[in-house]
Amino acid sequence: MTATRRRRLILASKSPARLGLLRQAGLEPEVIVSGVDEDAVTAPTPAELALALAEAKASVVAAKPEVHGALVIGCDSVLELDGQALGKPADAEEATARWKAMRGRAGTLQTGHCVWDTEANRYVAAVASTVVRFGEPSDDEIAAYVASGEPLYVAGAFTLDGRSAPFIEGIDGDHGNVIGISLPLVRKLLAELGVGITELWAPAG
C-alpha cells in the first residue's frame, strides 16, 4: 500500500500564536511572511476587511515560484466595535483609548482565513466570527497593561493567551479564532480543496 504524500504547508503570517495553534493540532507549517501593506487594503465592513487581508497575504506567498505545490494559509484578524475595524493600535495612547472604549462591552473578533492550493491553482476563503465580552479593568490596570507593550502587537489591542486574559469575561464562539486562527474553519476549507487535515499531520515522535 502506497503511503499518502504529505503536502507542504506554509503559514503566510509571522504570528507566533497562529503557528503555536497549528503545531498543537499536529501540523508543522513553514512560515513565509507576505509583506502585504495592511494599511493599503480597504473593504466596506470589518469582516470583509479581514477576509481581503487574509486573501492578499495568502495570494502573495502562493505566487512565489519556490512554494509551488504547497498549501498556503493566510489569516488576518480585526476587532469589530461600533461597526469599525480595529487592528493593532498605532501607539500606547491609542491602545489606552481603545481599552477605555472596550471595557464593559462586547466586540466581535473577525478573522479572515484563506487557503491556497498552489498545485491546483485555486483557493477558498471564509471568515470566522467570535464575540468577546470585555471586563472592566481600572485605569491603573489598563495603564499597566499598555506599559507591558503587549497590546501594540495584537489585533484589537488584546489577546486571550496573554496578560489581558484576566480582563476578558468570556467569549461566544471559537477560542482559537480569537487567538488568531480557527482550526475548525481551516479543516473545512482544506476539505473544500479535497485535502483532509489528518493528511497534513506531522509524524509522531
N, C-alpha and C positions, 0 to 999 in steps of 0.2 A: 504494500500500500504506500503510495507516494505521500510524503508529508506536505501539508499546505504551506505555501510560501508566505512568510510573514512580511507584510508590506512595511516599507519605511514610513515612519510617521514623523511629521515636523510640526512644531508649535510655533506659529508666527507671532510670538509675544515674549517680552522679556520678564513677564510677571512670574516671580518665584512661587506665588500662591497657586497660579494655574498649573505650573509644572508640578508642584507638590501634589495637587489633587489627582492629576493624571497618573503620577507614579504610584500613589496609594491604590489606584484602581488597576494596577498591574501593567501599565503602559510605560514605555521608555522613549518619549519623543526627543528628537534633536530640537534645538532652539535656533531659529533664524529670525532675527528681528527685522521687521519690514521697513522701518524708517519712514512710514507714512506721516505726513504733516497733519495731525489730527485737527488743527485749527482751520485747515483748508476745506474740511468736509462739512457740509451742511445738509439738513433734512428738515421736513416740516414738524416732526414730532420727536420726542426723546427716543422712543422705541425705533423709529426709522433711522435716527442718527446712529444709535448703537449698531443697528444692522448694517448700515452703509460703511461704518468704520471697520466692522469685522470683515465685510466683503473686500474692502480696499486692502486691508492688511494681508488677508489670505491670497488675494489675487497677485499682489506684488511679489510675494515669496513663491507662489506657484509658477510664475512666469520665468523664474531663474532656470537656465538650462541644466544646472547641476542638480536640481531637485526632480527632474523628470522621472515619473514612475512612482513618486511618493504621494502620500495623503497629507494634505496641509490643513491645519486647524487655525483659524483666525478668530479672535474674540475681542470684544470691547464692551465696557460697562459704563453706564451713566445712571445717576440717581434722578428720578423724575419727582420734582416737588413743585406744586403750583403750576404744573404744565411746562416747567422749564427743565432743561437737561443740565445737570450739574456733574461735571467731570472732576478732574483733580484741581484743587484750589491753586490759584497763582502764587499766593504767599500766605504768611501767617495771619495777616489781617483778614484776608478773605476766608481762611479756614475758621477763624474765630467767629466771624459774622455768620458763616454757614451753620455752625453748631448752635448758635443762639437762635437761628431761624428754625432749625430742625427739632430742637428739644420739645418733648411733649407731643410730638406729631408723628405722622406716618408718611413715608415716601415709598416709591416703587423703584426697585433696582432693576433696570433693564439691561440685559446682556445679550448682545448680538453674537451669533455663532455662525461661522461659515466653514464648510469642509469642502476642499478642492481635491478631486481625484485627478492628478496630473497625467495619469496613464490613459484615462478615458476622456480627458479634457472636458470635464463637466464639474459643476459644483452645486451644492444645496445649502440653504441658509434659513435660519429662523431665529426668533427672539424668545428668551425665557424671562418671565417677569416674577419678581418676588417682592411682596410688601414687607417693609421694615418699620417696626414700631420703636421709635426712639424714646428713651427715658428722659429724665430732666436733670442732667448734670449741672452743678452750680457753676457760676462764673469762674471760680478758682479751679474747679476740676477741668473746665474747658481750657483755661489758660495753661494748666499743666500738660494737658494732652497735646495742645498745639505746640508747646515748647519741646515735646518729645520728638517732633519732626515727622511722626508717622502720617498724619493726615495729608501732608503735602504730596504723598506718593500714591494715594489711592483714590479711586473714583468716589465722589460723594463725601470725601474727607473722613471716611470711617472704614473699618473692616471688622468682620465678625471674629477673626482669628488673631486679634492683636490687642493693643491697650484700650481700644474703645469698646471692647466686648461688654464691660460692666455697664456701659451707658445705653445698651440696646435691650429693650424689654422683651422683644420676640420678633418672629418673622412668620409670614404666611406664604409657604412655597418652599422651593428648593434651597437648602442651606448652601450647597456648593455654588449655586448661581450667584449668591451674594459675595462669596469669596472670589469669584471670577469666572467659573465655568460650570455649566450644568451637565453633569455626566449622563443623566438620563436623556437629555436632548442630544448630546454627542452620539450616543448609541443609536438614537432614532435617525439622525442624519446619515450616519455611516450605513445603516440598514437601507436607506433610500438609494445609496450608491452601490448596494449589493455587497457590503462588507460587514461581517459580523465582528463585534468588538472583541470577542474572545480570540479571534484570529490574530489580534494585534498584541495579545498579552506577551510580555517578555518571559523567557524561560525561567522557571522557578529555581531558586537556589543560587 
